[in-house]
Amino acid sequence: MKIAVIGAGNMGMAFSSAFVRKGLAKSTDLLLVEPRLEAHEALVQQGFNWITSAVSDEIAKCDLIILAVKYIEGQAIESMGM
């Protein structure tokens, strides 16, 4: 199963790390959507390589989408028609 996690902050990484740690998903099956480009290198060092800075067509490849952002960021995503 491919999983998209929108937001790779504290909550998003708690979900992502738990999926991998519990064997529910491989890190290669997790799409992390993180707008902060400076955070991408740390995510790669943690073993996550499928990273994008914005919601894109890549998300259509996922079976499950987890929204792990603050309310105000969620409103911005909603305005994009997601």
N, C-alpha and C positions, 0 to 999 in steps of 0.2 A: 504494500500500500504506500502510495506517495502522499506526503503530508506537507502542506504549506503552512508556515507559521509567520503571520504578518506581525512584525515587531520582535526584534531579537534582544530586548532589554531583559530585565529581571524575570518577568513572567514568561515571556516567550522562550527564554533559555531554560527556565525550569521545566517547561513542557518538553522542549527538544531534548534536553539532557536525560530526562526521565524516560522518554521513549527509547532512546538508545541504550541506556543503562539497564532497563527492564527487558530489552530484547524485542520490543514491540515494533521497532523500525531501525533501519540502518541509517547512519548519518548521510549516506549518499541518496537516501529516499526522502530527505527533509529539505524543502525549499525554505530558506530563511529570507524574508523580505525586511531589509534593514536600511533605512535611508541614510544613516550616518556612515559615510564611506570610511571614516577613520576606524570604525568598529569592525570592518570586514577582515582585516588581518588577524585580529584576535579570534574571530570565529573560525577562520581557516586553521589557526594553531590548535583550536579545540577539536578539529577533525571534521568540520562542516565545510563543504566545498560548493554546494549549490546555493549561491547567494546572489540576490539582486537588490538594487537600491530602490526599486519602485514596483508596485503591482503591475504585472505585465502579462503577456500571453502565456508565459511559463506556468502561471497558476492553473491554467486549463488542464495541465498534465497531472494535477493532483486530485486524489480521491477525497481528501478531507482538508478543509481550510480552518485554521484556528486564528482568531483575531485577538491578539495579545498587545493591545495598545491602550493608551489613556483615552478617556472619553473624547477629548478635543481632537485627537488624532483620528479617532474613529469617524468623527463628523467629516473630516477632510477626505477620508476614503469613501464615505458614502456619497460625497459630492462628485466623485469620479465615476459614479454609476455602478459601484461594486455592491 
